[in-house]
Amino acid sequence: MIRHFDRPLFFAVLLLCGIGIAMTYSATITDIVLADYWQRQLVFTILGAIALVVAALFDYRHLELLAQPSYFLLLASLVAVYFIGEVKNGAQRWLNLGIIDVQPTEAGKFLLIVFFAWYLSRFQDRIRRFSYLLGAVVLLLLPLGLVYVQPDLGMTVTLAFISGALILINGVRLTHIFLGVAAAAAAWPLLKGTLQNYMLRRIEVFLDPDSNADAAFSVKQALISIGNGGWIGMGWGEGTQTQLRFLRVRHTDFIFSVIAEELGFVGTVMVLLLLFFVIWRLVRIADLAQDQFGRLITFGVAALIFFQTFVNVGMNLAILPVTGMTLPFLSYGGSSLVSMMVAVGLAQSVVMRHRKMDFS
């Protein structure tokens, strides 16, 4: 079984994490408040690597028994955030566990992947019926609503994208797709009226950067940073926008701009190629999977990494609105990194057992 462990995928993930630690160090070392964040990221990486291996050794097929409890755990954690969650930067998204604050939506992405992989594979022969598809939509709307009111538009869109991708991959009637698009278009005017001020401001700044100079500051500094990098970059730890702290949230949302400024076009291309190599290996594992449940889990993880990469790079380049989306394996953050590595571990579990369909 262990011989099927995808070593190229494992080492690519570790390499990305290593680059993330190095860039976090560069982005925070001049800030006394954040100076130890690279050490924290190193600890998160070690914990994540251990969690990845443990998840790989775990038989993913047992998750079918945990799919429904996972869904209710997700709902319970989101309800807890609504009532007792901590407010940071104007959003109530965190739970204080005493020694650490966690963001349930980070792990929630993977709980939702597991649940929908179970639901869609369990009713694979009936999901083309409208009633079963409607059931999936209703089950999705419950956590989406709880995430939206935090408020967290970026995570809401992420969860919707992942679930929609799984539904499309599993198979759905073309007429049902048209009905879904029509329903979304009809609901947009109502949804638009519920958008928070910060959401509207980000959309407004995206469409017209001159409408709010302060709100557009981060995006402009990101573009300056990327432009400074040129072909080969200014050198690790030598980026002016980064080291002089003009670039805000440089260790999380805008880590891509730090990479571009200090490693240049060549460095960013290498990082993106590594990310897409990870996605390709995950798609390969999905193709090898012998059951629909494992196939959907792995496709869900691949879809998530692709979407977060696309949105994060897009907002750094000012071709998408700022959403607070992190760059997988590279942005600072324990909840996101460890949960992402657990998800890769589950994909490893799928490939390690793709030739063995009996429980043992």
Stockholm file with secondary structure:
# STOCKHOLM 1.0

chainA/1-360         MIRHFDRPLFFAVLLLCGIGIAMTYSATITDIVLADYWQRQLVFTILGAIALVVAALFDYRHLELLAQPSYFLLLASLVAVYFIGEVKNGAQRWLNLGIIDVQPTEAGKFLLIVFFAWYLSRFQDRIRRFSYLLGAVVLLLLPLGLVYVQPDLGMTVTLAFISGALILINGVRLTHIFLGVAAAAAAWPLLKGTLQNYMLRRIEVFLDPDSNADAAFSVKQALISIGNGGWIGMGWGEGTQTQLRFLRVRHTDFIFSVIAEELGFVGTVMVLLLLFFVIWRLVRIADLAQDQFGRLITFGVAALIFFQTFVNVGMNLAILPVTGMTLPFLSYGGSSLVSMMVAVGLAQSVVMRHRKMDFS
#=GR chainA/1-360 SS CGGGCCHHHHHHHHHHHHHHHHHHHHHHTTCTTTTTHHHHHHHHHHHHHHHHHHHHHSCGGGHHHHHHHHHHHHHHHHHHHHHHCEEETTEEEEEECSSCEECHHHHHHHHHHHHHHHHHHHTTTTTTSHHHHHHHHHHHHHHHHHHHTTTCHHHHHHHHHHHHHHHHHHCCCHHHHHHHHHHHHHHHHHHHTTCCHHHHHHHHHHHCGGGCTTTTHHHHHHHHHHHHHTTTCSCTTCCHHHHTTCSTTTTTTTHHHHHHHHHHHHHHHHHHHHHHHHHHHHHHHHHHCSSHHHHHHHHHHHHHHHHHHHHHHHHHTTSSCCCCCCCTTTSSCHHHHHHHHHHHHHHHHHHHTTTCCSCC
#=GC SS_cons         CGGGCCHHHHHHHHHHHHHHHHHHHHHHTTCTTTTTHHHHHHHHHHHHHHHHHHHHHSCGGGHHHHHHHHHHHHHHHHHHHHHHCEEETTEEEEEECSSCEECHHHHHHHHHHHHHHHHHHHTTTTTTSHHHHHHHHHHHHHHHHHHHTTTCHHHHHHHHHHHHHHHHHHCCCHHHHHHHHHHHHHHHHHHHTTCCHHHHHHHHHHHCGGGCTTTTHHHHHHHHHHHHHTTTCSCTTCCHHHHTTCSTTTTTTTHHHHHHHHHHHHHHHHHHHHHHHHHHHHHHHHHHCSSHHHHHHHHHHHHHHHHHHHHHHHHHTTSSCCCCCCCTTTSSCHHHHHHHHHHHHHHHHHHHTTTCCSCC
//
